């Protein structure tokens, strides 16, 4: 999640504009939905590069044995829970890189309230984010508290967002982030489209981790619905409507609610990093 989107999300939360979700998006129209705002030009080589990078990772994440904790209350936001989820996500990806014969560089975890300084700059009300400059996942307790209070989602939703930020770390390590940066320099006009695809891929990678985590947790199917509900309320179209704006896909950076739900579900159901090739959708 980038700082601009985080600020918008928190602003919506603070105004109590989040309303209960009315169900998840249909997956039957997945190709048209996933490609609605993510078209690429025929000269864009990013899709092929991304597919090559994803192919470096093993098809199915290795089985992990650690049992995951559950929050004390369904919609509680607990620092220890967030850190435990982050630690588990890191263990799973470290093992995945090891069996894929790749080098994993660990990420730091910083939990803060509203304001923090990172190698990527000063942040206030930024929401959770990943900074590649210091290889750190920053988790904003104020954001999580607002999300739990106003959207009524709990631990599974929080875990999804933590997994999303680790997805960006995986993209950085396997070279996907570098390929995107190269393409953005060559074709600045396609930057927003690539941003959407990169964010949706991070959603999918969060789902892949969730596939490993679910059997080791006390989460129920209802809890998993919470993750999809969170994906809905942080979709770009949802945020635009909640802010009283006209829905404009040209301004999206993370994807629509339906797109985000689809890719979280895809990662979770497949458990395979290779299923997360969002750049293959035009």
C-alpha positions, 0 to 999 in steps of 0.5 A, spaced: 500 500 500 502 506 498 502 512 502 497 516 498 492 510 498 493 509 505 492 517 507 485 516 503 483 510 506 485 512 513 481 519 511 475 515 509 475 511 516 476 517 520 469 519 517 466 513 518 464 512 511 466 505 511 459 501 511 458 493 511 460 489 505 454 486 501 458 480 499 464 479 495 465 480 487 463 474 482 469 470 480 465 468 473 467 474 470 474 474 472 478 475 465 474 482 464 474 484 471 481 483 472 483 486 466 478 492 466 483 497 468 490 494 467 491 494 459 498 494 457 501 496 450 504 490 445 511 493 446 510 492 454 515 486 455 513 487 463 509 481 462 514 476 460 519 478 465 514 477 470 512 470 468 520 468 468 521 471 475 515 467 478 517 461 475 523 461 479 519 460 485 516 453 487 509 451 485 507 450 492 509 453 498 512 448 503 508 446 509 509 450 515 508 447 522 508 453 527 501 454 529 498 461 528 495 465 534 488 468 534 486 475 536 483 476 543 477 479 540 474 478 533 475 485 531 481 487 536 488 490 534 493 487 537 501 489 536 503 482 538 498 478 533 501 483 527 508 481 529 506 474 530 503 474 523 509 478 520 514 473 523 510 467 520 509 470 513 517 471 513 518 464 515 514 461 510 517 465 504 524 464 507 522 456 506 519 457 499 526 461 497 530 456 500 527 450 496 527 454 490 534 455 491 534 463 491 537 467 496 532 470 501 533 477 505 529 478 511 525 484 512 524 488 518 518 489 522 516 496 525 509 497 528 507 504 529 502 509 530 500 514 525 507 517 524 514 514 522 520 515 518 523 510 513 528 510 508 522 512 503 521 518 507 516 521 513 510 518 513 503 520 517 497 517 517 500 513 511 497 506 513 501 500 512 507 500 507 513 496 505 519 500 503 524 497 499 530 502 501 530 499 508 527 492 507 522 494 512 514 492 513 511 498 516 504 496 520 500 502 522 496 501 528 492 507 527 490 504 520 488 497 523 484 500 529 480 504 524 479 498 519 477 494 525 472 499 528 469 502 521 469 496 517 468 491 522 473 486 520 478 482 525 484 478 525 484 475 518 483 482 514 489 484 518 493 478 516 491 479 509 494 486 509 500 484 512 501 478 507 500 484 502 506 488 504 510 481 504 508 480 497 511 487 495 518 484 498 517 478 494 516 482 488 523 486 490 527 480 491 525 476 485 526 482 480 519 483 479 519 490 482 526 492 478 522 490 471 516 494 473 521 500 474 525 499 467 518 499 464 516 505 467 522 509 465 521 506 458 513 507 458 511 512 463 504 513 460 503 505 463 505 507 470 498 507 473 496 500 469 503 497 472 502 499 479 495 496 479 498 490 476 503 490 482 498 491 487 493 486 485 499 481 485 501 483 492 494 481 494 495 474 490 501 473 494 498 474 500 493 469 498 498 464 497 501 465 504 494 464 507 493 458 503 499 455 508 497 459 514 489 457 514 490 449 516 495 452 522 490 457 525 484 457 528 480 461 523 474 459 520 471 460 513 467 466 516 474 469 518 476 468 511 470 472 508 473 478 513 479 478 508 475 479 502 471 484 505 477 488 507 479 487 500 473 490 498 473 496 502 480 498 500 479 497 493 480 504 489 473 504 486 470 503 493 474 509 496 472 513 490 465 512 492 466 513 499 469 519 498 463 522 494 468 522 488 466 519 481 469 512 479 475 513 475 479 507 473 484 512 470 486 514 477 487 507 480 493 505 483 491 498 487 485 496 483 478 495 484 474 491 490 472 486 485 479 485 482 482 485 489 478 480 492 479 476 485 486 475 486 486 474 494 482 468 492 486 466 487 492 466 491 488 462 497 485 457 492 491 455 488 497 456 493 501 457 488 506 463 486 505 462 479 498 463 479 499 470 481 501 473 474 497 479 474 501 482 468 498 476 463 491 479 464 490 485 458 
